[in-house]
Amino acid sequence: MKIKFFFSVAILMVIFCFFSFSETNNTNESNLLGNTIQQRFQLPQGFVREEEPKTSFDFFLRNLPLKPSGSNVLYFDGTIKPNRNVYDAVVDLPIGKQDLHQCADAVMRLRADYFYSQKQYDKIHFNFTNGFRADFSKWAEGYRIAVKGNKTSWVKTAKPSNSYETYWKYLETVFMYAGTASLEKELKPINVSDIKIGDVFIKGGFPGHAVIVVDMAVNPKNNQKIMLLAQSYMPAQEIQILKNPNNSSLSPWYDADFGTSLKTPEWTFSLSQLKRF
């Protein structure tokens, strides 16, 4: 009887260990294959994500879809970005077939995509470098933008439509005539202590650069904040979640209290270059 009892206990322990291992293994695999930013990137110990309303820009960004783990960033022509050490993941969004979707363009398209998903078409507008304001609501009415030299105007040439195809043509026109110089002027300066998801580090110019905060977490014990950053770059390429070149043990998370300058893999920003829509 004792032998049968111990044998039964041993069998139960093996079964328990098997299912415990399977559950842990499945969890790790799920984290690796997580198809959104929030699912893919687990938090360092002690940090928590603050809950955001499901209709907010914050929620939209941290739930951006990701390509499978290990995917390469592709340029607009389908070739692979050679430097794999820049990014940790690739956002699964189309970027078109032209060399237009670069750094500021990616920031603008994410902002526009959010409003488009909410059907808030009247909130989708950006300024060209020459100051012309391009409203998607006007574009959806069938107007198109005529550019002659430095003169820009609306011309009614199409049927009214707010389809995705119409929306993307609008975006590519914005990408063509707007950039870091114009976007920087549209955004307002923010103190880094008030940083939140959706804020943008931007240096306007020719060239300039921009990266956007797509997720954040906080340690309630000391109020330390960490963030995830995303960018596109030149030539036009898919949006990527950046690695942290300053702290490999924290990467891809960045400490939001970074001092006087923020070093990212392909650009360094100053403290004063944090802006908000």
C-alpha positions, 0 to 999 in steps of 0.5 A, spaced: 500 500 500 505 504 501 509 503 495 502 504 491 501 511 495 508 514 494 507 512 486 501 515 486 504 521 489 510 521 484 505 521 478 501 527 481 508 531 482 510 530 475 503 532 472 503 538 476 510 540 474 509 539 467 503 543 467 506 548 471 512 548 465 507 548 460 504 554 463 510 558 464 513 556 457 506 559 453 506 565 457 514 567 455 512 565 448 506 569 448 510 575 450 515 574 445 509 574 440 505 579 443 502 583 437 501 590 440 506 594 444 503 593 450 503 585 449 510 585 447 514 589 452 513 587 459 515 592 464 521 592 469 520 590 476 516 595 480 513 599 474 506 599 472 502 602 466 497 607 468 490 605 465 488 610 459 481 611 456 480 606 450 478 612 446 485 616 448 491 617 443 495 614 449 491 607 448 491 607 441 499 608 441 500 603 446 496 598 442 499 599 435 500 592 432 507 589 431 510 585 426 512 578 429 518 578 433 525 578 429 522 582 423 526 587 419 525 594 418 523 595 410 524 601 406 519 603 402 522 599 396 521 593 400 529 593 401 531 591 408 534 597 413 541 594 414 542 596 421 539 591 426 541 594 432 537 600 432 530 597 433 527 592 437 520 591 434 517 593 427 510 597 427 505 593 422 503 599 418 503 600 411 508 606 409 506 606 401 511 605 395 514 612 395 520 615 399 515 620 403 514 616 410 520 619 414 521 621 421 516 627 422 511 623 417 510 617 421 509 622 427 503 625 423 500 619 420 500 616 427 496 622 430 492 622 423 490 615 424 488 615 431 483 621 429 481 617 423 480 611 427 475 615 431 472 618 425 474 625 427 476 627 420 475 635 422 481 634 427 486 631 422 490 637 419 497 639 418 501 645 416 506 645 410 512 648 410 510 654 407 504 655 412 498 652 408 494 649 413 491 642 409 485 639 412 483 632 411 475 634 412 476 639 406 480 634 402 474 629 403 469 634 400 473 633 394 478 639 394 485 637 392 491 642 393 494 645 387 502 648 389 505 653 384 511 655 386 510 658 393 503 659 392 498 653 395 490 653 394 484 648 394 481 646 387 475 642 387 477 636 382 474 630 386 468 627 388 467 627 396 470 621 399 473 619 406 475 612 404 482 609 406 484 610 399 482 618 399 485 618 406 492 615 404 493 620 398 491 626 403 497 623 407 502 622 402 501 630 400 502 632 407 508 628 407 511 631 401 510 638 403 510 638 411 516 635 415 520 637 421 521 644 420 513 645 420 511 640 425 516 643 430 512 650 429 505 646 430 507 643 437 508 646 444 514 645 448 513 641 454 517 640 461 520 633 461 517 632 468 510 632 465 512 627 459 506 623 457 504 618 451 504 621 445 509 627 446 514 628 441 522 629 441 523 633 435 529 637 432 526 641 426 530 643 420 533 640 414 535 635 416 531 634 422 529 628 426 523 626 430 521 620 435 514 619 439 513 616 445 508 610 444 508 607 451 510 609 458 510 606 465 511 609 472 514 606 479 509 608 484 514 608 490 519 613 487 515 616 481 520 614 476 518 614 469 520 610 463 518 610 456 518 607 449 520 611 443 518 610 436 521 613 429 521 612 422 527 615 418 530 616 411 529 613 406 522 612 408 521 606 412 517 602 417 516 605 424 520 602 429 520 601 436 527 604 438 533 600 442 536 604 448 543 605 447 545 608 453 542 602 458 542 595 455 539 592 461 533 597 461 532 597 453 528 598 449 525 602 455 528 609 456 528 613 463 524 619 462 529 622 467 535 622 462 538 629 464 540 634 459 540 630 452 536 624 450 541 619 446 537 615 441 540 610 436 540 615 430 539 622 433 541 626 440 535 631 442 536 636 447 531 637 453 528 643 450 526 639 444 520 635 447 513 638 444 506 636 444 500 636 439 
